[in-house]
Amino acid sequence: MTALPGKPRTVGPAGPRAFYTRLKRAWDRPLTAYYIVLGGSLLITVLGLVMVYSASQIKALQSGLAPSYFFRKQLLAAVLGGGLMVLATKLPVRAHRALAYPLMAGSVFLMCLVQVPGIGVAVNGNQNWISLGGPFQLQPSEFGKLALVLWGADLLARKQERRLLAQWKHLLVPLIPAAFLLLGLIMLGGDMGTAIILTAILFGLLWLAGAPTRLFVGVLAAAGAIGALLIKTSANRMSRLACIGATDPGPGDQCWQAVHGIYALASGGFFGSGLGASMEKWGELPEPHTDFIFAITGEELGLAGTLSVLALFAALGYAGIRVAGRTEDPFVRYAAGGVTTWITAQAVVNIGAVLGLLPIAGVPLPLFSYGGSALLPTMFAVGLLIAFARDEPAARAALAMRQPVFARMPAGVRRKTMRRRVKKRPSGER
């Protein structure tokens, strides 16, 4: 079979090779990471709002509330988070660094207040909330993640500028003690899930700082031993560990949530039962709009919906790694790597629990699950990634080239041009 005259041949080995070349060229463009972070985070947030509305209606009715109660609260948090994201994109790097220490001190202070009787509030057995009055509550540990990222990035960047990271004591102190302070305050409230994510952020920062393998393995072994001790001494955590891969609720229905999460995913098929048509959210699956919203997504949108969510998180993680790898600013590298570790690790822990591959840790799906305390700092962190991606030298040049010629002129030249234009206008047009 011969190709038609005047048309390039697209079949055979040249077709896939040419497609791969075009795809690779597209991935290597200066603004790729910027558009992926911006577009991917907005798509995840919007899809999360849709699924919160669908998954929370029955829960709201069972609680005697309006069907759209949880959706309206999440929409308000998304609007506020959008403002924080825009603010993060506008602030210069020096402002991000200046924000690190007040945010760290404020997070520690609020996490101490959680343990004060009359101020701290227990939710699902975990003492990690502060009541703000009415239906609004705050979870300070969520802001502790952002605080550790910014404070740890600034600390490591300062030490790298002074060439101190080659010494173990400067690599570990005060990063490890501060991280363990946050972990201790979190574990006082019994929140093992948030402690896991905070530990992942710590390891991400150490890895980016070039920690030696022996040191990395030693810290990992110590954290693993402490985690194993905490799990072993808690019957609730041991029961969660026993529910990995469970296909039966077991004695006392201890694996009810894990099993019904699998039921929801299995009944969705390829395209799902339809938006709003979930059966598991009718009182069968606990926390359908928070920790197990991914299961409701699989039931209503099917395999196509869950794969789309996974693809968006994978793209967001790729873009974050690219931003961290292409910058020459050490603070930007540590902060971008810390944010990427935070979002991807939390997504893996949440989705792994829903799939029955990991124990249920009680962490929400970032940008997707219901919860304003989790959404606000996460959207600010995404704003950091957007700002860092836009500030790459090649990205700045590409964005400048897309502006009109008049906007790219220096301010003095613009003023002179405007004066000349005014003088050339007829007197009646002035």
N, C-alpha and C positions, 0 to 999 in steps of 0.2 A: 504494500500500500504506500503510495507516494503522497507527499504533502502538497496541498494546493499552492499554486504559484502566488508569490507575494505574501504568504503567511508563514510564520515560523512554526517549525514542528514542535509540538508540546508533549508528545508521547515518548515513551522510551526513557532511557537513563537521564537524558538532558532535562526532562520535565521535573522530576523530583529534585534534581541537583539545583536547577534554577530556582525552584520554589524555596529550597533551603537557603540559598544565597540571598534571595530577597528577604526572607524572614530574619536571617542573621543581620543583614544590613539595617532592617527596621529596629531590631533590638539594640543595635549599637548607636542609634541616633541620640544626640545630646539630650533631647527632651523626653525620651522614652520613660525614664524613671519618674519624672514629674507628672506626666499624664497618667501613668499606671497608679501612682499613689493617690492622686486627686480623684480620678475616675473610679478606681477600685474601692476606695473607702466610701465614696458617696453611694455607689451601687450597693455595697454591703449594708450601709445604714438605712437606705430607702427600703431595700428588701426586708431588713429586720423590722422596720416599722410596720410593713404589711403583715409579716408573720406574727408580730406581737398583737396586732389587732385581731387576727384570726384565732390565735392560740389562747388569748386571754379572755374572750367573751364569756365562756361558760364559767371560768373561775370567778369572774366578776359577778355574774348572776348568782352563783352559789354563795358569795359573800354578801349578798344584798346590795350590790353596787350597780351602777349603770354599765351596760355592756362595753362601752368605750372608755371606761374609767382608766384602765392601765395604759391604753393606747394614748389617751390625752396626756397623761403624765410623761410617757416616753417621748411624745412629740415635743412637749415643752423642754425636756432634757436635750433632745436633738437640736432644737433651736438655740438653746444656751450653749450647747457643745459646738454648734456651728460658729457661733460668735467667738468662742475660745480658739477654735481652729484658725479662723481668720486672723485673730490677734497673734497667734503663734507664728503665722506666715509673715506677718508684718514686722515683728520684733527682730532686731539684729542679733547676731550670735552673742555679743557681749551682754545683751539684756537677758538672754537665756541663761548665761553663766551667772549673772547677778541674781537671778531668781532661784538658783539651786539651793543656796543656804537657807533663806527664809522658808522655802517650801519644805525642806528637810526638818527644820526646827518646828514648823507648824504641824507637820504630820506626826512627829513624835509626841507633841503636846496633845493633839486630838486623840491619838491612840492611847495615851495615858488616861484621858478623860473617859474613855470607853469603860474603864474598870471602876470608875467612881459610881457608887450606888446612887440611883436617882437620875443619873445622866446617861449612863450606858444602857442599851436596850439589847435583850437577847432575842434572836430570830433563828428558829429551827435549831435551838440548842447552842448557838454560837453567840458569845457576848462580844460583838464587834460593830455595833451600831450606836449612833447618837441621835436622839429624837430632836427634830427641829421645830416641832409643833405641828399639830394637825396630822395629815397623812404623810408628811415629808420626813425622811430619815436620811442620815449621812453615814457612809461607811468609810472611815478615815484610811483604812488599810489600802483602799484603791488609790488614794492619792499618795500613799507611801511608795507605790510602784514607780510613779512618775518622779517622786522625790529622789529615790535611789538612782534612777537613770541619770537625772541631771546632776545631782551632787557627785555621784561616782564618776561621771564623765568629766566634770570640771576638775575633780581631785586628780584623776589619772592624767589628764592633759597637763596640769601644772607640773606634776612630777616628771612627765615625759620631757617637757620643755627644759627641765633642770637635769635631765639625764639621770634620774634616780630610780627608774623602774627596773634597772638591772639588779638591784639589791632586793632581796626577799622581804626585808622588814618594811621597806618603802612600798612594795607592791601589796603587802597584806594590811599594813597599818596606815591610817585608821579605817580602811575600807571594810575589812572583815569584822572588826568590832561594831561598827555602825550598822552593818547589815544584820549581824546577830542581835543587836538591840531591837531592830524592827521585827525580826523573826520572833524574838522572845515576847514582844508585846502582842504580836498576832496570835501566837500559840497560847497566850494567857486566855484569850477568848475562844480557843478551840478551833480556829479556822485553819485547818491543815491545807486546804486547797490554795488559799492565797499565799501561804508560806512556801508551797511548792513553786509557784510562779515567781516569787521574790528570790528564791534560791536559783532559779533558772536565769534571772536577770544578773545575779551576782556572778554566776559562771560565765555568762556571755561577756561581761565586762573583763573578767580575768583572762578569758581566751583572747579577746581583742588586744589586751595589754601585753600579750605574749608571755603569759605565765609558763614556766617550765613544766614539762610533763609530770615530773615527780610532785611538784607543788600542786598542780591541778588534780592529780589522782589522790593526793593526800587530803585536800579539802573536800573532794567528792566523797571519799571514804568516810570522813568525819561526818559530813552531812547525811550520808546514807545510814550510818550507825545511829545518829540521833533520830532520824526519821523512823527507823525500824523500832527503836525503843518507844517512841511516841505511839506508834501503831500497835505495838504489842501490849501496851498498858491501857489501851482503850478498846472496850468491847464493840463500840460502834464502828471504829475504824477497822477492826478485825472482820466484822461482818461485811463491810464494804469490800474488803480485799477478797473475801470468800465468794463474792457475787460476780467476779470476773468470768465472763463466758457462761453465766448461769442460763439455763433454759427452763427452770422451774422456780416459782417464788420461794420455795423452801419453807422450813419451819418458822411459824410466826410471820410469814410473808416478808421476810427480811430482804429478799431480792425482788420485791414487787416492782419497784421503779426500774431496775435494770432490765427485767424481763419484758415489761410493757414498753420500754423504749425500743427493744428489738422487734416487738410485735408491730409497733407503729411503722418502723422502717420496712419491715417485711410486707406489710399490707399495701404499701404505696405503689409497688410495681415500677414501671419505667417512667410514666408520666403522672402518677399519683391519682388520688381520688378526687382531686379538685380543690381549689382554694376555699377554705371554710368547711370542708366536708370530712374533717377528721373525726373518728370515733373515739380515739384514745383520750382526747381532751375532755370528754364528758365524764370526768371524775375517775377515769382509769389510770391515767399517768400523772403522778404528782409533778408539780413545777413545770407545766407544759410551756409556759411563756418565758421561763428563765433558764435554768440549767439544761432542760431537755427540749428546747425549742428546735434544735436540729432534728430531733425525732419527729416532731409535728411537721417540719418542713419536708422530711422524707415521705411522710404519709400523704400529705396534700399535694406536693409537687413532684414526688417520685424521685427516681434515681437521677433524672435530668436536673432537678432542682438541687439536690445535694451535691452533685458533681459541679454544678455552677458555683455553689458557695465555696467548695474546696478549691476550684480554679481561681476564684477571686482572692482567697487568702494566700494561695501559692504565688500569685502574681504580686501581691502586696509584699510578701516575704522576699521575693526575688528583687523587687525594686529597692527595698530597704538595704539588702546586702550590696546591691550595686552602688547606692549612695555612700554607704560606709566604705566601700572599697576604692572609690574614685576620688575621694576628697584628700586634701593635703593638711587640713586642719584636724589636729588630734581630738579636740573636743567634739567636732562634728562626727568624726568616725566613731568615737565611743558612744555618743548620744544616739546616733542613727542605729548602731548595732544593738544598743540596749533596748530601744523601742521595738526594733524588729524581733529581737529575742522574746520580749514580753508578749507581743501580739501573737506571734506564731506558736510559742510554747503554750499560751493559754488556749488557743484554738485547738491545738493537738490534744491537750488534756481534756477539754470539754468534748470534742468529737470522739476521742478514744473511749471516754466513759459511756457515751451514748451507743457506740458500736459494741460495747462489752469487752474491749481490749484493755481497758484501764479501770481502776477502781473509781467510783463516783467521788469526785473531789469537791463538788459544790461550787465550781467556778463558772461564770457566765461565758457565753461565746462573744468575743470582743466585737463591739459595734452592732451586734445583732440581737442579743438577748435583752430582755427587759431589765432596767435598772439604771437610774440616773447617776448614781454614785460611780458606777463603772464606766458609763458612757462619757461623762464630762472629761476626766483625765485622759481617757483613751483618744478622744477627738483632739485634745490639745497636743497629745503626743504625735498624732497623725499630722497635725499642722507643723510640727517640728520637721518631720520627714519631707513635707512639701517645701518648706523653706530651704532645707538643706539641698534637696534635689534641684531647686530653682537657682541656687547660688553656685552650682558648679560652673567653672569658667566657660565651658562649651555651651552649657544651657543658658547662661546669661547672654552670650553672644547670639545664640539662636533666637531668644526672646526679643533682643534688641532689633534684630533684622526683621522681625514680624511687625514691629511698630511702624506707623506711618513715618515718612521721611521727616516731616515737620517735628514729630515728637522726639526723634533721635537727635535733633539739633541741640547744641549747647544752649543754656538759658539765655545768654547774652545775644547769640545769633537769632534766637526766636523773637526776642524783644525788638531787635532792629528790623527783622522781617515784617513783624506786625506793624511797626511804625511806617515802613515803606508802603505797605498795603493800604493803610489808612490814608496816607498822603495821595495815593494814586486814585482813590475813589472820587467820583464826582461829588460836589458839595451837597447835592440833594440826598445822597445815600448815607451821609454821616449822622 
